[in-house]
């Protein structure tokens, strides 16, 4: 279990080097394990971190480490901070004036988005005012939308470097002022080479501002015995392709004797349950709802197949590299995933897993049948997958990449990251 470090008990050396402030929409959140695990990973390397959440964290189950992290999280969008906003703006009037001008020059999609920019800047200023004295030396945000904008103004007000990690919907559906954020960041942690090229298509940043820092996973010590279960760990939303999976599962004769387990919740759950009932496989499709990270890892470790037939949703939303795919590979599980650009960096089709074209029910069914009927193939793919994750997507490799980027930002703060 990872120790939670209290800010008021930091050694003087850590206070001098500076605390890394992490900003998220809800931090910690069960659906974003990669954020709080990264925070706790930095702590394990002796880098003190502090969590700031735009919204109050939701109930997090029984994990004591997460409960402790949530208890120390600074909530930015709070009534108390709204009351303190006038005082903070009086202390930093120039910041608000600059932010207002930037809101109307930045690459926003609408007037509403420009107004949000001003509000987010104001909340960043008041958060910085309240966090002064916490020895913050760097501000890092996860999600390139609201958390990154608030983080930018926290960092600017505290006069420290700022960086962020972008993922999926925050870049493709809820994108706002991304070019502005890229211009003002010390660096962007790129979760894939595809993401790095995507950022460069918007702002031509040099290589040192675009380090490759994967969302990473722990590598289990042992590989467990598989069972005839197909496991899905995902939010039940259109881009995950779960409706396609249920249809393919029902139509594939080779899956007789297999069950399909769904760990996760979301707006599509009721419709998916109805679909399973209509296809007469409801007795073999189990919906467990949201589960803790430990429970998800346990389900993955026993799976015969892990499937996530990702696709691009009608609103343009699509996955980057889902962490659950890495976790399945680390556990040496046979894997089927949707063939999306960033996912190709993780899965080599036919070598470390199987890729299927998005929305292709026939190809998905064929991949399921191939794995279900060939235990030796499942073992071979799983072993190769585990080896690849260990060499490129493991915690230690990517936490070290992140610390190197943080150190470079501290040593060479870029123009534009502060004022």
Secondary structure in CASP SS format (residue, H / E / C, confidence):
PFRMAT SS
TARGET T0000
AUTHOR 0000-0000-0000
METHOD secondary structure of the structure
MODEL  1
X C 1.00
X C 1.00
X C 1.00
X C 1.00
X C 1.00
X C 1.00
X H 1.00
X H 1.00
X H 1.00
X C 1.00
X C 1.00
X H 1.00
X H 1.00
X H 1.00
X H 1.00
X H 1.00
X H 1.00
X C 1.00
X E 1.00
X E 1.00
X E 1.00
X E 1.00
X E 1.00
X E 1.00
X E 1.00
X E 1.00
X C 1.00
X C 1.00
X C 1.00
X H 1.00
X H 1.00
X H 1.00
X H 1.00
X H 1.00
X H 1.00
X H 1.00
X H 1.00
X H 1.00
X H 1.00
X H 1.00
X H 1.00
X H 1.00
X H 1.00
X H 1.00
X C 1.00
X C 1.00
X C 1.00
X C 1.00
X E 1.00
X E 1.00
X E 1.00
X E 1.00
X E 1.00
X E 1.00
X E 1.00
X C 1.00
X C 1.00
X C 1.00
X C 1.00
X C 1.00
X C 1.00
X C 1.00
X C 1.00
X H 1.00
X H 1.00
X H 1.00
X H 1.00
X H 1.00
X H 1.00
X H 1.00
X H 1.00
X H 1.00
X C 1.00
X E 1.00
X E 1.00
X C 1.00
X C 1.00
X C 1.00
X H 1.00
X H 1.00
X H 1.00
X H 1.00
X H 1.00
X H 1.00
X H 1.00
X H 1.00
X H 1.00
X H 1.00
X H 1.00
X H 1.00
X H 1.00
X C 1.00
X H 1.00
X H 1.00
X H 1.00
X H 1.00
X H 1.00
X H 1.00
X H 1.00
X H 1.00
X H 1.00
X H 1.00
X H 1.00
X H 1.00
X H 1.00
X C 1.00
X C 1.00
X C 1.00
X C 1.00
X C 1.00
X H 1.00
X H 1.00
X H 1.00
X H 1.00
X H 1.00
X H 1.00
X H 1.00
X H 1.00
X H 1.00
X H 1.00
X H 1.00
X H 1.00
X H 1.00
X H 1.00
X H 1.00
X H 1.00
X H 1.00
X H 1.00
X H 1.00
X H 1.00
X H 1.00
X C 1.00
X C 1.00
X C 1.00
X C 1.00
X E 1.00
X E 1.00
X E 1.00
X E 1.00
X E 1.00
X E 1.00
X E 1.00
X C 1.00
X C 1.00
X C 1.00
X H 1.00
X H 1.00
X H 1.00
X H 1.00
X H 1.00
X H 1.00
X H 1.00
X H 1.00
X H 1.00
X H 1.00
X H 1.00
X H 1.00
X H 1.00
X C 1.00
X C 1.00
X E 1.00
X E 1.00
X E 1.00
X E 1.00
X E 1.00
X C 1.00
X C 1.00
X C 1.00
X H 1.00
X H 1.00
X H 1.00
X H 1.00
X C 1.00
X C 1.00
X C 1.00
X C 1.00
X C 1.00
X H 1.00
X H 1.00
X H 1.00
X H 1.00
X H 1.00
X H 1.00
X H 1.00
X C 1.00
X C 1.00
X E 1.00
X E 1.00
X E 1.00
X E 1.00
X C 1.00
X C 1.00
X H 1.00
X H 1.00
X H 1.00
X H 1.00
X H 1.00
X H 1.00
X H 1.00
X H 1.00
X H 1.00
X H 1.00
X C 1.00
X C 1.00
X C 1.00
X C 1.00
X H 1.00
X H 1.00
X H 1.00
X C 1.00
X C 1.00
X E 1.00
X C 1.00
X C 1.00
X C 1.00
X C 1.00
X E 1.00
X C 1.00
X C 1.00
X C 1.00
X C 1.00
X C 1.00
X C 1.00
X C 1.00
X C 1.00
X C 1.00
X C 1.00
X C 1.00
X E 1.00
X E 1.00
X E 1.00
X E 1.00
X E 1.00
X C 1.00
X C 1.00
X C 1.00
X C 1.00
X H 1.00
X H 1.00
X H 1.00
X C 1.00
X H 1.00
X H 1.00
X H 1.00
X H 1.00
X H 1.00
X H 1.00
X H 1.00
X H 1.00
X H 1.00
X H 1.00
X C 1.00
X H 1.00
X H 1.00
X H 1.00
X C 1.00
X C 1.00
X C 1.00
X E 1.00
X E 1.00
X E 1.00
X E 1.00
X E 1.00
X E 1.00
X C 1.00
X C 1.00
X C 1.00
X C 1.00
X H 1.00
X H 1.00
X H 1.00
X H 1.00
X H 1.00
X H 1.00
X H 1.00
X H 1.00
X H 1.00
X H 1.00
X C 1.00
X C 1.00
X C 1.00
X H 1.00
X H 1.00
X H 1.00
X E 1.00
X E 1.00
X E 1.00
X E 1.00
X E 1.00
X C 1.00
X C 1.00
X C 1.00
X H 1.00
X H 1.00
X H 1.00
X H 1.00
X H 1.00
X H 1.00
X H 1.00
X H 1.00
X H 1.00
X H 1.00
X C 1.00
X C 1.00
X E 1.00
X E 1.00
X E 1.00
X E 1.00
X C 1.00
X C 1.00
X C 1.00
X C 1.00
X C 1.00
X C 1.00
X C 1.00
X C 1.00
X C 1.00
X C 1.00
X C 1.00
X C 1.00
X C 1.00
X C 1.00
X H 1.00
X H 1.00
X H 1.00
X H 1.00
X H 1.00
X H 1.00
X H 1.00
X H 1.00
X C 1.00
X C 1.00
X C 1.00
X E 1.00
X E 1.00
X E 1.00
X E 1.00
X E 1.00
X C 1.00
X C 1.00
X C 1.00
X H 1.00
X H 1.00
X H 1.00
X H 1.00
X C 1.00
X C 1.00
X C 1.00
X E 1.00
X C 1.00
X C 1.00
X C 1.00
X E 1.00
X E 1.00
X E 1.00
X E 1.00
X C 1.00
X C 1.00
X C 1.00
X C 1.00
X H 1.00
X H 1.00
X H 1.00
X H 1.00
X H 1.00
X H 1.00
X H 1.00
X H 1.00
X H 1.00
X H 1.00
X H 1.00
X H 1.00
X C 1.00
X C 1.00
X H 1.00
X H 1.00
X H 1.00
X H 1.00
X H 1.00
X H 1.00
X H 1.00
X H 1.00
X H 1.00
X H 1.00
X H 1.00
X H 1.00
X H 1.00
X H 1.00
X H 1.00
X H 1.00
X H 1.00
X H 1.00
X C 1.00
X E 1.00
X H 1.00
X H 1.00
X H 1.00
X H 1.00
X H 1.00
X H 1.00
X H 1.00
X H 1.00
X H 1.00
X H 1.00
X H 1.00
X H 1.00
X H 1.00
X H 1.00
X H 1.00
X H 1.00
X H 1.00
X C 1.00
X C 1.00
X C 1.00
X C 1.00
X C 1.00
X C 1.00
X C 1.00
X C 1.00
END
